[in-house]
Amino acid sequence: MIENSINNKAINVPYKIIEKQLLHFIVWFNRLALAVVFIWFGFLKIIHASPAEPLVKHLHEVTLVKFIPVNTFVVLLGCIECVIGLLWLIPRFTKATIVLFALQMFTTFLPLFYLPRDTWQHSFVLTLEGQYIVKNLVLLASAATIVFVYMQEKKGKIITSTGLNKNAESKENNQLFPAWFSREEKKAREFS
């Protein structure tokens, strides 16, 4: 009897509503967190107040010294980080944000390989600068969450309120939130 009531669609609808709202919240929380980090850290580079600036300058010495002046490089990197932060807040630009983010993350990990004396004390023991770099794995995980949901929306498998999947209601196959969702939601509200 209890099993039958749990399997009843009218009872499951509130859980589906909660899942949908939770997914939307998770994506926006990740977007906001990434935006704050990128805008804040980027701005610190622009005004030359970043504690990472000596590491950035040293990486510049080893890699790009022939192509761009160091102060221009630091400010440019800060501007790019601010742009990435702002773009995380605009779902329409998710693809462009992913590309810029990937390039920025690639350069962020370079000191682990190009500047081992600055980033490693010895095997498996990072310096503070090395830890600062490795913590970017958390940013990668946060971005991966956004990318996963974005790709699922594009395929029509998830309906969230980002507006990316306008025709998802017509696609019932393999959806986490099928088309009957809105009809059942209305029925559930009539019972309450």
N, C-alpha and C positions, 0 to 999 in steps of 0.2 A: 504494500500500500504506500509506504513512504517512498519507495523507489519509483512508483508511478507518478507521484506528485512532483518528484524531482525532475523527471523526464518531461513533464508537462511544459509546453512551450511558453505558456502564459507566465509560469513561475520563472523560467529561465530568462525571459526578456529583461527583467531588471538587471540581471547579471551581465547580459550582453551590453546593456546601456552603460553599466559601470566599466566594463572592459573597454568600450569605445572611448569613454571619457578619460579613463586612465591612460590609454595609449596616446591620446591627444596631449594630455598633461605631460607624459614622459618625453614626448618629442619636443614640446615647447620648452620644458625644463632644460633639456640638453641643448637646444638652440640658444636659450638665454645664457646658460653657463658658458658655452663656447664663445658667445658674443662678448660677455663680460671679460673673460680671460684675454681674448685677442685684442679688444679695444684698449683695455687697461695696459697690457704689456706693450702693445704697439705704441701707445701714446708715450709711455715712459722712454721708449727708444727715440721717438721724435724729439723730445725735449732733453735728450741725453741724460736721463736720470735712471736708466735701467741698471740694476745690479748685474745683468747679463752682458752689458756693453763690453767689458774687457774680453770676454770670451768671443763675442761677435767680432770684435776688432782683430783678435788673434786668428780666428778662422778666415777673416778677410785677407790677412797677411799671407796665409798659406795658400789661398785659392784664387782670389779675385783682384789682388793688388795691381795687376797690370791693366785691368779693364775699367775700374771705377774707383774714385777716391773714397777713402774709408768713411768720412763723415757723411758723404752722399749715400753710401751703401747703408749705413745705420739708419738714417732718416727714411730712405726708400723702403727698407725692411719694415720699419715701424709703420709707415703708411700702408704697406701691403697687409700687414697684420690687422690694422684698423678696418680696412676694406673687407677683409675676410670676416671679421667680427660683425660688421654691419650686414653683410650678405647672409650670414646665418639667420638673421631675423626676417628675411624675405624668402619664403618658400619657393616663389617663382624662380629664384636664381640658385636653387639647390645644386644643379649640375655645375654651374660656373664656380660655386663655392667649393664643391668637392675637388675640382681640379686645382684651384688655388691652394686649398688646404693641403692637398697631397704634396704639392711642390714645396710648400712651406715646411711641412713635417719632414720631408726628405732632407732639406737643408738643416733642420733642427738636429737631426741625428748625426750629421757629418762630424761634429767634434769628437764623438766617440771613436771615430776611425782616424781622423786627421790630427787630432790633438790628444793623444792618449795620456800624455803627462799632465794635462789639465783636467782630464775627466776620470782617470783611473788611479787609485792608490796602488793596487796590485790586483791580481786575478779575482774577479767577482766582488771587489770592494771599490765602489765609486767614490769620487770626491763629491763635495757639495754640488759643484757644477755638473758632474755626471748624473747625480740624483735629479737635479733640475731638468736635465734632458730626458731621462728615463721616465719621469712622471708624465711625459707626453703620451705614453701608452694609454693613460686614462682619457686623454683628449681623443685619441684614435678610437677608443671604445665608444665614447660618447658620439663621435661622428658616425661610427659604424651603425649605431642605433638609428640615427636619423636617415642614413643612406638605406638601411634595410626597409624601414617604413616607407620611405619615398619610392623605392623600387616596387614594393608591394602595391602601393597606391597606383602607380603607373600601369601595373599589370591588371588592376581591377580586383585585387584580392582583399583589399582593406578599404573601408570607407571611413575616413576621418573628416573632420570639419576644416581641413586645410584647403579644400576646394580643388585639389588636383585631380580628383576622380569624379568628374561630373556625371558620367554615364554608368557608374558602378551599380546603380539599382537594377539595371537591365541585365547584368551579368550574374547569374545565380551560381554557376559552376565554380567550385573551388574557392569560394569566398569565406573569409573568416566571419563576415557580417553579411549574410545573404539578403536578397531582395525582400523576403517576407518580413524582415526586421521591422520596418516602419509600420506595417499593418499590425503585427503582433504587439508592437509598442503601444499603438492606439488602443488595442483591445485590453491590454494590461492596465492602462490608465482608466478605462471605463469601469473596470472591476474595483478599482481603489477608491 
